[in-house]
């Protein structure tokens, strides 16, 4: 009986789910888990994130072609329809689903990890690696991380939103090579993809469209500002509001400037250390 962890990744969805999957797998230590990614490129890079076993699969419905009936699955994706999810609950002996939807409902034969929900069979928590809670010197005043993906080049279309604020810029994983070079020339300093952790831990203020980066930045003691992309989930908006994290929509620069000018007066609420709670929940659920 094997344990699998499926995560939705790709050049149109980014790496938020991948980053938290790697966090969970690392935190589980010596538990033998195979990470399944819906993108072969990032599956090949998973070892650099502390994940030894990763496999790329082309579509979510092919999971049963790799796993066997009775295996166990942690599932982090919005791809599956209700019928497919019900089939997975029957196929796997343990099915743990990660959800960011505040209106979600835990179904029979599944377990749930959610920042919004609580109750029997639900772990109320968000996934943040413990390393981000380590306080480091904040040597960079302002950083900008649009996200790991920008297939439509929306960052370039909205450069006026951020460019003259002179932030340090975090490059993403799924950027085109010529696009990366253009961005390096437009920003005074750039973090490479491999310097992501350094960017999170060094920045006093992080402006980002990545929900995971925002949570990690808050954990590090910084003051993050979330930019809601049109093509990204809005599931985190209520959660960020509960943490008093300011949100900018539609690339309204006047809103961003106003937030930055008054940011020292914003009372951010702290995120909790939940890694141990999540690990205990998963291990109990998997009967480890």
ZAMARGU-4260 file (C-alpha; in steps of 0.2 Angstrom, whole numbers, plus 5000, padded with zeros to 4 digits):
<rodrens>
0) 5000/5000/5000 | 5008/5016/4994 | 5005/5035/4998 | 5003/5048/4985 | 5001/5066/4985
5) 4994/5074/4969 | 4996/5093/4966 | 4990/5104/4952 | 5004/5114/4945 | 5008/5121/4928
10) 5012/5137/4917 | 4994/5143/4920 | 4992/5139/4938 | 5009/5143/4946 | 5017/5134/4960
15) 5007/5139/4976 | 5000/5122/4978 | 5017/5114/4974 | 5026/5124/4987 | 5014/5119/5001
20) 5015/5101/4995 | 5034/5101/4997 | 5032/5109/5014 | 5020/5095/5020 | 5031/5081/5013
25) 5047/5088/5021 | 5038/5090/5037 | 5032/5072/5037 | 5050/5067/5037 | 5054/5049/5033
30) 5036/5045/5027 | 5037/5037/5010 | 5027/5048/4998 | 5027/5050/4979 | 5023/5067/4973
35) 5012/5068/4958 | 5013/5084/4948 | 5002/5089/4933 | 5018/5096/4925 | 5033/5086/4921
40) 5045/5101/4922 | 5043/5104/4940 | 5042/5086/4944 | 5060/5085/4938 | 5065/5099/4950
45) 5056/5093/4965 | 5072/5086/4973 | 5078/5104/4974 | 5063/5107/4986 | 5067/5092/4997
50) 5056/5080/4989 | 5065/5064/4983 | 5051/5055/4974 | 5041/5065/4961 | 5032/5060/4945
55) 5024/5070/4931 | 5007/5065/4925 | 4998/5073/4910 | 4980/5074/4917 | 4972/5071/4934
60) 4961/5057/4929 | 4977/5046/4926 | 4981/5045/4944 | 4973/5028/4945 | 4985/5022/4931
65) 5000/5025/4943 | 4991/5021/4960 | 4983/5005/4965 | 4966/5002/4973 | 4967/5004/4991
70) 4982/5016/4991 | 4982/5032/5000 | 4981/5050/4992 | 4983/5068/4998 | 4974/5078/4985
75) 4977/5097/4982 | 4968/5103/4966 | 4952/5110/4960 | 4952/5101/4943 | 4941/5086/4948
80) 4922/5087/4946 | 4911/5079/4960 | 4909/5062/4951 | 4928/5061/4949 | 4931/5065/4967
85) 4918/5052/4973 | 4927/5039/4962 | 4944/5044/4971 | 4936/5042/4988 | 4931/5025/4984
90) 4947/5020/4975 | 4959/5026/4989 | 4958/5018/5006 | 4962/5036/5013 | 4958/5052/5004
95) 4964/5068/5011 | 4959/5084/5002 | 4966/5101/5004 | 4954/5115/5001 | 4954/5134/5001
100) 4936/5136/4998 | 4926/5144/5012 | 4910/5137/5006 | 4917/5119/5004 | 4909/5104/5013
105) 4918/5089/5019 | 4911/5074/5011 | 4909/5056/5018 | 4925/5045/5015 | 4937/5060/5015
110) 4947/5070/5026 | 4950/5089/5024 | 4963/5102/5027 | 4956/5120/5026 | 4960/5137/5033
115) 4941/5140/5035 | 4932/5124/5041 | 4933/5114/5057 | 4925/5099/5064 | 4927/5080/5064
120) 4939/5074/5051 | 4945/5092/5047 | 4961/5100/5051 | 4959/5119/5052 | 4976/5126/5046
125) 4986/5134/5033 | 5002/5127/5027 | 5018/5137/5030 | 5035/5130/5032 | 5043/5133/5049
130) 5058/5141/5042 | 5048/5157/5037 | 5045/5160/5056 | 5063/5162/5059 | 5066/5181/5061
135) 5080/5187/5049 | 5086/5205/5046 | 5075/5214/5034 | 5087/5222/5022 | 5076/5225/5007
140) 5063/5239/5008 | 5051/5233/4995 | 5050/5217/4984 | 5037/5212/4971 | 5033/5194/4966
145) 5020/5193/4953 | 5019/5174/4953 | 5028/5159/4946 | 5017/5160/4930 | 5013/5173/4918
150) 5007/5165/4902 | 4998/5180/4896 | 5012/5192/4901 | 5000/5202/4912 | 5015/5208/4923
155) 5022/5217/4907 | 5005/5224/4903 | 5003/5231/4921 | 5021/5237/4924 | 5016/5254/4927
160) 5007/5248/4943 | 5024/5244/4951 | 5039/5249/4941 | 5043/5267/4947 | 5042/5261/4965
165) 5059/5253/4962 | 5056/5236/4971 | 5067/5221/4970 | 5059/5209/4959 | 5057/5190/4961
170) 5058/5180/4944 | 5045/5166/4942 | 5048/5148/4937 | 5037/5148/4921 | 5043/5164/4913
175) 5049/5164/4895 | 5067/5166/4893 | 5066/5182/4883 | 5053/5188/4895 | 5065/5185/4910
180) 5078/5196/4901 | 5066/5210/4898 | 5061/5210/4916 | 5079/5210/4923 | 5082/5226/4913
185) 5066/5234/4919 | 5070/5231/4938 | 5085/5238/4948 | 5088/5221/4956 | 5081/5204/4954
190) 5080/5188/4964 | 5082/5172/4954 | 5070/5158/4955 | 5082/5149/4967 | 5083/5164/4979
195) 5064/5164/4983 | 5067/5160/5002 | 5080/5174/5003 | 5067/5186/4995 | 5054/5181/5007
200) 5065/5182/5022 | 5074/5199/5017 | 5059/5209/5012 | 5051/5222/5024 | 5036/5224/5012
205) 5031/5211/4999 | 5019/5215/4985 | 5013/5198/4978 | 4999/5189/4968 | 5005/5173/4976
210) 4994/5168/4991 | 5007/5156/4997 | 5021/5170/4996 | 5009/5182/5006 | 5007/5169/5020
215) 5026/5165/5021 | 5030/5184/5021 | 5018/5187/5035 | 5025/5173/5045 | 5043/5180/5043
220) 5037/5196/5051 | 5035/5207/5035 | 5021/5217/5029 | 5013/5209/5014 | 5001/5217/5001
225) 4991/5205/4991 | 4987/5209/4973 | 4972/5200/4966 | 4975/5193/4949 | 4960/5191/4937
230) 4965/5174/4933 | 4969/5168/4951 | 4957/5161/4964 | 4948/5173/4975 | 4947/5160/4989
235) 4960/5168/5000 | 4952/5185/5001 | 4941/5182/5016 | 4956/5173/5025 | 4967/5188/5021
240) 4954/5200/5028 | 4954/5190/5044 | 4973/5193/5045 | 4971/5211/5041 | 4982/5209/5025
245) 4978/5223/5013 | 4972/5218/4996 | 4974/5228/4979 | 4962/5224/4965 | 4963/5228/4946
250) 4980/5235/4948 | 4974/5251/4955 | 4990/5260/4959 | 4982/5274/4969 | 4976/5260/4981
255) 4994/5253/4982 | 5002/5269/4985 | 4989/5273/4999 | 4993/5256/5007 | 5011/5258/5007
260) 5011/5276/5014 | 5001/5270/5029 | 5007/5252/5031 | 5016/5256/5048 | 4998/5259/5055
265) 4991/5243/5048 | 4989/5230/5062 | 4993/5214/5054 | 4988/5198/5063 | 5000/5184/5065
270) 4999/5167/5057 | 5000/5152/5068 | 5013/5138/5068 | 5002/5124/5061 | 5015/5112/5054
275) 5015/5100/5069 | 4996/5101/5069 | 4995/5096/5050 | 5008/5082/5052 | 4999/5075/5067
280) 4983/5075/5057 | 4990/5067/5042 | 4999/5054/5051 | 4984/5049/5061 | 4973/5049/5045
285) 4986/5038/5036 | 4987/5027/5052 | 5006/5030/5053
</rodrens>
